[in-house]
Amino acid sequence: MPQELHAALLQAVVTGGIAAVCWYLYARYRRRDLLWWSIAWSLYVLRIGAIVAFLVRRDLAWLFAHQVLTGLTALALLWAAITYSRLATWRPLYLLAPLFPVAWSYVAIYQLESFLLAAIPAVAFLSIATFWTGWVFLRQWRRTRARGAAILAAVLFAWALHHLDYPILRAMGSWNPWGYYLDILFVLLMGMGIVVLILEELDHRTRDLAQLSARMVNQHEEERRRLSLELHDQTAQVWAAVKMQLGLLRERSAPGEAPRYDRVLDLVDTGIRSIRDVTTNLRPPLLDDLGVVASLRALVQGFAEQSGLEIAFSAPAEVSRLSNESGLALYRAVQEALSNVARHSGANRAEVRVEIAKDELVVSVSDNGRGFQKAEGNLSPDPSHLTPGTLGLTGMRERIGAVRGSVEIRSLAHGACVTVRVPVPT
């Protein structure tokens, strides 16, 4: 008995660990299937506790509890699988299923004398429930090709077969302690399958969110491009025609009215320049024509003239051509970083540096201002925790993340530095 007791305690520890992992995942993601996994493994731990109590006390009530909990655990595992795969909805009729382990355990323990007669229906129920659970995951694997579903299906089929040998091995006296050790192996493999399944699904959702983010960014840029063309092709042309007509009127006007026309023409010129600046900001033409380095150099020069900042720019002579999406995301990131320098840093100097590092294009924007009020490496989603400009930085992260790049934001001894990395096509 000590050998069997030690094996049972080891199984309780291992199963308790799997249950704790499932409860943690449920607390984090609040999914119904994780709740049922947690309940199932917790019932399994109680089942082991009941058999340990029976081994110590030899009270048939504990054996009855063990048999009931064994059946309920199998049903909970089955419902966790069905909940995950969304193959069924709850019906009140399902409440009848837990009645079998309760009723048969009472008959087998308190009414029957034959071990085989008592064990065979219980083992058949357990094997059918376990095989059914494996079948659910096999169907899930066929539909999604998820490796976690394949692992769980294989483990459950093997476990269902293992249940069937219980009456034979128990009758031969070969069940202990190897049956416990084999169950521990099955529990560990089940835990591994569940974790792989959850990680695969989270990875799939992450990819879906990245694709959605990329589509939103592309739609946003397409709208900016449409507005830029409309301003350039229509509004700017209208103002150019107005300027031409004003010029003709000025030539025909009395000498004393010429200064008034000159002031109006200056205002029209200012409006045309403003429209050109807006169209350039909406969609930088140099990015399409000359590439990312030339467009960044023009951006830095124009921003320095407008803001009065002293901005140094350095870049290698040749840079691999980026995709349109990567180049535009990089341009917007530098645009946002320079805007934050001008609005929030209190700096009078800044530097934009373009470098090639292995298979990445690295662009850093640094300044000599006051730096960030808090570490921006972990921007909180709660707007009340954001320092000025961090909503723009969040948009920067989304844009760069959509092209599989990264953004690093850190305070320096004097100032701050924003470093953007985007992959370079090989």
VOGU-3710 file (C-alpha; in Angstrom, 3 decimals, decimal comma):
1> mpqelhaall> 0,000/0,000/0,000  2,773/2,600/0,660  3,872/2,265/-2,955  0,333/2,875/-4,227  -0,122/5,779/-1,808  3,065/7,488/-2,947  2,107/7,064/-6,607  -1,345/8,523/-5,928  0,138/11,530/-4,136  2,530/12,151/-7,050
11> qavvtggiaa> -0,402/11,999/-9,447  -2,298/14,504/-7,280  0,625/16,943/-7,379  1,001/16,686/-11,159  -2,728/16,990/-11,808  -2,979/19,884/-9,372  -0,333/21,700/-11,389  -2,306/21,184/-14,614  -5,462/22,407/-12,865  -3,631/25,511/-11,607
21> vcwylyaryr> -2,425/26,310/-15,135  -5,962/25,986/-16,496  -7,382/28,189/-13,726  -4,712/30,796/-14,469  -5,548/30,732/-18,186  -9,251/31,034/-17,406  -8,648/33,988/-15,065  -6,629/35,672/-17,810  -8,807/34,996/-20,861  -12,268/34,235/-19,361
31> rrdllwwsia> -13,134/31,538/-21,897  -15,780/28,907/-21,170  -13,674/25,994/-22,424  -10,853/26,986/-20,063  -13,365/27,093/-17,219  -14,415/23,527/-17,973  -10,805/22,358/-18,283  -10,185/23,884/-14,874  -13,242/22,184/-13,373  -12,325/18,835/-14,924
41> wslyvlriga> -8,775/18,764/-13,563  -9,942/20,002/-10,176  -12,413/17,085/-10,066  -9,538/14,798/-11,002  -7,539/16,064/-8,006  -10,551/15,437/-5,728  -10,824/11,949/-7,237  -7,229/11,200/-6,271  -7,874/12,617/-2,814  -10,808/10,248/-2,419
51> ivaflvrrdl> -8,746/7,156/-3,346  -5,960/8,267/-1,000  -8,514/8,607/1,792  -9,836/5,143/0,988  -6,337/3,649/1,065  -5,756/5,182/4,505  -9,229/4,739/6,072  -10,625/1,717/4,167  -14,048/3,321/4,315  -16,283/2,378/1,364
61> awlfahqvlt> -17,747/5,889/1,328  -14,417/7,181/0,026  -14,342/4,490/-2,667  -17,871/5,526/-3,673  -16,747/9,168/-3,883  -13,738/8,105/-5,975  -15,910/6,255/-8,495  -18,397/9,113/-8,770  -15,645/11,717/-9,235  -13,992/9,531/-11,882
71> gltalallwa> -17,158/9,557/-13,981  -17,754/13,283/-13,431  -14,174/14,059/-14,439  -14,613/12,192/-17,730  -17,830/14,093/-18,437  -16,226/17,443/-17,572  -13,308/16,718/-19,940  -15,802/15,817/-22,669  -17,805/19,010/-22,145  -14,606/21,087/-22,145
81> aitysrlatw> -13,741/19,628/-25,546  -17,253/20,216/-26,905  -17,251/23,782/-25,561  -13,903/24,488/-27,215  -14,953/23,087/-30,584  -18,435/24,678/-30,386  -20,012/21,462/-31,649  -22,997/21,464/-29,293  -25,137/23,703/-27,155  -26,322/22,979/-23,655
91> rplyllaplf> -29,558/21,047/-23,247  -31,253/20,116/-19,947  -31,185/16,464/-21,087  -27,421/16,439/-20,510  -28,077/16,620/-16,769  -28,967/12,928/-16,908  -25,408/11,941/-17,860  -23,890/12,545/-14,377  -26,581/10,316/-12,845  -24,987/7,149/-14,233
101> pvawsyvaiy> -21,694/7,319/-12,288  -23,621/8,140/-9,118  -26,178/5,337/-9,524  -23,804/2,664/-10,792  -21,116/3,448/-8,225  -23,674/2,882/-5,472  -24,773/-0,432/-7,000  -21,230/-1,625/-7,707  -19,818/-0,811/-4,274  -22,717/-1,531/-1,956
111> qlesfllaai> -24,771/-4,149/-3,824  -22,505/-6,359/-5,979  -20,052/-8,994/-4,856  -18,332/-9,599/-8,235  -15,439/-7,267/-9,041  -15,715/-7,815/-12,805  -19,468/-7,239/-12,883  -19,024/-4,057/-10,914  -16,041/-2,794/-12,935  -17,038/-3,505/-16,544
121> pavaflsiat> -20,002/-1,023/-16,864  -18,038/1,710/-15,083  -14,977/1,136/-17,271  -17,130/1,048/-20,413  -18,719/4,394/-19,456  -15,301/5,903/-18,758  -13,783/4,616/-22,006  -16,726/5,788/-24,109  -16,595/9,295/-22,601  -12,815/9,471/-23,091
131> fwtgwvflrq> -12,988/8,142/-26,656  -15,770/10,622/-27,443  -13,587/13,454/-26,149  -10,750/12,261/-28,390  -13,160/12,111/-31,334  -14,131/15,738/-30,770  -10,495/16,804/-30,956  -9,873/14,592/-33,985  -12,662/16,438/-35,808  -11,171/19,721/-34,653
141> wrrtrargaa> -7,776/18,688/-36,031  -9,287/17,713/-39,383  -10,973/21,112/-39,590  -8,130/23,351/-38,383  -4,969/21,196/-38,505  -4,128/22,456/-35,011  -1,244/20,463/-33,514  -2,675/20,792/-30,019  -5,916/19,118/-31,175  -3,911/16,273/-32,735
151> ilaavlfawa> -1,950/15,741/-29,500  -5,118/15,690/-27,401  -6,903/13,302/-29,779  -4,000/10,830/-29,741  -3,620/10,962/-25,950  -7,347/10,533/-25,329  -7,654/7,553/-27,691  -4,731/5,869/-25,938  -6,214/6,710/-22,533  -9,586/5,276/-23,552
161> lhhldypilr> -7,897/1,988/-24,477  -5,973/2,045/-21,210  -9,237/2,293/-19,246  -10,358/-0,997/-20,782  -7,474/-2,957/-19,289  -8,400/-1,930/-15,740  -10,509/-5,009/-14,860  -7,863/-7,381/-16,253  -4,795/-5,778/-14,670  -6,575/-5,150/-11,390
171> amgswnpwgy> -7,740/-8,763/-11,219  -4,184/-9,955/-11,921  -2,746/-7,697/-9,239  -0,630/-5,803/-11,808  -2,436/-2,445/-11,552  -0,340/-0,878/-8,795  1,610/1,289/-8,963  2,128/1,289/-12,730  -1,418/2,334/-13,495  -0,824/5,550/-11,558
181> yldilfvllm> 2,397/6,267/-13,408  0,728/5,692/-16,761  -2,118/8,022/-15,756  0,475/10,643/-14,746  1,963/10,393/-18,245  -1,472/10,844/-19,809  -2,193/13,847/-17,580  1,106/15,489/-18,518  0,498/14,909/-22,227  -3,018/16,309/-21,874
191> gmgivvlile> -1,657/19,411/-20,170  0,893/19,836/-22,953  -1,829/19,458/-25,585  -4,040/22,043/-23,904  -1,208/24,580/-23,661  -0,211/24,001/-27,311  -3,847/24,375/-28,353  -4,250/27,678/-26,504  -0,934/29,048/-27,779  -1,848/28,147/-31,352
201> eldhrtrdla> -5,191/29,879/-31,055  -3,625/32,983/-29,511  -1,027/33,040/-32,275  -3,782/32,743/-34,863  -5,701/35,608/-33,257  -2,543/37,709/-33,119  -2,017/37,186/-36,841  -5,646/38,080/-37,530  -5,313/41,275/-35,478  -2,086/42,158/-37,303
211> qlsarmvnqh> -3,792/41,658/-40,668  -6,773/43,722/-39,529  -4,450/46,476/-38,337  -2,604/46,408/-41,663  -5,875/46,670/-43,604  -6,994/49,608/-41,454  -3,674/51,372/-42,007  -3,892/50,753/-45,762  -7,447/52,080/-45,887  -6,374/55,140/-43,896
221> eeerrrlsle> -3,490/55,805/-46,277  -5,696/55,277/-49,310  -8,111/57,879/-47,969  -5,221/60,292/-47,380  -4,022/59,647/-50,935  -7,516/60,351/-52,313  -7,742/63,613/-50,369  -4,260/64,611/-51,501  -5,124/64,078/-55,160  -8,407/65,920/-54,784
231> lhdqtaqvwa> -6,736/68,925/-53,160  -3,981/68,949/-55,771  -6,127/68,383/-58,830  -9,134/70,502/-57,884  -8,673/72,917/-54,996  -5,130/73,949/-55,896  -6,116/74,394/-59,542  -9,046/76,595/-58,534  -6,748/78,819/-56,470  -4,286/78,983/-59,361
241> avkmqlgllr> -7,104/80,147/-61,649  -8,153/82,730/-59,040  -4,583/84,023/-58,897  -4,454/84,320/-62,686  -7,711/86,292/-62,795  -6,535/88,552/-59,992  -3,334/89,190/-61,906  -5,313/90,247/-64,971  -7,507/92,556/-62,873  -4,419/94,080/-61,258
251> ersapgeapr> -2,963/94,958/-64,672  -6,198/96,709/-65,625  -6,768/98,415/-62,282  -6,098/102,055/-61,394  -2,587/102,752/-60,033  -3,902/103,432/-56,544  -5,581/100,004/-56,299  -2,508/97,915/-57,193  -1,296/97,525/-53,548  -4,656/96,018/-52,583
261> ydrvldlvdt> -4,423/93,469/-55,376  -0,854/92,682/-54,303  -2,014/91,896/-50,751  -4,791/89,650/-52,086  -2,311/87,885/-54,375  0,014/87,325/-51,408  -2,870/85,746/-49,484  -3,655/83,503/-52,456  0,013/82,453/-52,628  -0,088/81,642/-48,924
271> girsirdvtt> -3,219/79,546/-49,446  -1,635/77,661/-52,364  1,483/76,940/-50,298  -0,706/75,708/-47,446  -2,545/73,373/-49,803  0,770/72,064/-51,148  1,996/71,454/-47,589  -1,191/69,610/-46,732  -1,022/67,425/-49,844  2,619/66,639/-49,120
281> nlrppllddl> 1,783/65,629/-45,552  -1,176/63,570/-46,710  0,859/61,646/-49,276  4,589/62,399/-49,732  5,253/62,278/-53,510  9,004/61,723/-53,050  8,333/58,434/-51,296  6,863/56,962/-54,458  9,335/58,602/-56,816  12,742/58,565/-55,072
291> gvvaslralv> 12,452/56,171/-52,130  12,509/56,353/-48,355  15,870/58,103/-47,799  15,122/60,997/-50,153  11,647/61,438/-48,711  13,013/61,425/-45,139  15,660/63,981/-46,053  12,995/66,254/-47,559  10,787/65,721/-44,524  13,599/66,694/-42,142
301> qgfaeqsgle> 14,539/69,778/-44,162  10,955/70,974/-44,439  10,255/70,318/-40,768  13,396/72,193/-39,711  12,336/75,227/-41,741  8,819/75,228/-40,299  9,693/74,516/-36,670  12,961/76,415/-36,344  14,667/73,328/-34,891  18,234/72,473/-35,780
311> iafsapaevs> 17,892/68,928/-37,184  20,821/66,837/-38,402  20,186/64,045/-40,899  22,490/61,154/-41,729  21,884/58,124/-43,937  23,938/55,638/-45,976  24,435/56,312/-49,666  22,394/53,271/-50,680  19,486/51,602/-48,925  17,563/48,567/-50,112
321> rlsnesglal> 14,205/49,608/-51,491  11,435/48,903/-49,027  7,910/47,859/-49,824  5,412/50,690/-50,191  3,799/49,746/-46,878  7,108/49,658/-44,963  8,386/52,888/-46,490  5,175/54,729/-45,731  5,020/53,378/-42,158  8,622/54,492/-41,593
331> yravqealsn> 7,908/57,944/-43,029  4,869/58,371/-40,777  6,846/57,203/-37,750  9,570/59,820/-38,313  6,907/62,431/-39,019  5,199/61,656/-35,696  8,500/61,544/-33,795  9,573/64,971/-35,109  6,122/66,356/-34,331  6,466/65,158/-30,731
341> varhsganra> 9,919/66,749/-30,490  8,522/70,100/-31,596  5,376/69,982/-29,448  6,447/68,345/-26,206  10,213/68,026/-25,747  11,298/71,658/-25,392  14,376/70,763/-27,487  16,255/73,052/-29,857  18,249/70,323/-31,619  17,375/66,907/-32,973
351> evrveiakde> 19,006/64,212/-35,054  17,550/61,706/-37,512  19,856/58,790/-38,264  19,239/56,043/-40,845  21,294/52,845/-40,556  21,371/49,326/-41,933  21,677/46,590/-39,276  21,745/43,053/-40,685  18,335/42,533/-42,279  16,720/45,645/-40,789
361> lvvsvsdngr> 16,517/49,321/-41,613  16,919/51,291/-38,379  15,845/54,924/-38,068  16,388/56,813/-34,810  15,066/60,253/-33,873  16,770/61,819/-30,839  16,612/65,254/-29,247  18,140/67,287/-26,412  14,836/68,083/-24,701  13,351/67,128/-21,350
371> gfqkaegnls> 12,690/63,467/-22,233  9,590/61,516/-21,345  7,791/61,893/-18,049  7,577/58,091/-17,734  8,990/55,097/-19,534  7,125/54,862/-22,809  8,245/51,290/-23,421  4,995/50,029/-21,905  2,258/52,406/-22,948  -0,836/51,845/-20,874
381> pdpshltpgt> -4,104/51,370/-22,777  -5,796/53,606/-20,205  -5,820/57,148/-21,687  -5,521/58,658/-18,212  -2,028/57,166/-17,927  -0,715/58,650/-21,162  1,671/61,571/-21,286  1,200/64,164/-24,050  1,700/62,719/-27,499  1,495/59,048/-26,509
391> lgltgmreri> -1,674/58,461/-28,518  0,425/59,351/-31,569  3,132/56,985/-30,362  0,537/54,246/-30,060  -0,465/54,855/-33,671  3,212/54,690/-34,589  3,490/51,277/-32,959  0,420/50,044/-34,824  1,748/51,203/-38,179  5,203/49,736/-37,670
401> gavrgsveir> 3,780/46,542/-36,158  1,599/46,085/-39,252  4,783/45,737/-41,362  6,434/43,419/-38,774  8,682/46,142/-37,407  9,303/47,394/-33,878  9,456/50,700/-32,001  11,702/51,425/-29,028  11,146/54,622/-27,033  13,499/55,601/-24,229
411> slahgacvtv> 14,573/58,626/-22,240  18,191/59,741/-22,354  20,249/61,728/-19,874  19,322/64,829/-21,893  16,386/64,196/-24,162  14,727/61,151/-25,665  15,241/58,745/-28,526  12,715/56,923/-30,720  14,168/53,973/-32,629  12,163/52,328/-35,403
421> rvpvpt> 13,153/49,052/-37,067  11,578/47,588/-40,176  12,658/44,421/-42,005  14,504/44,849/-45,277  13,510/42,468/-48,092  16,301/40,079/-49,040
//
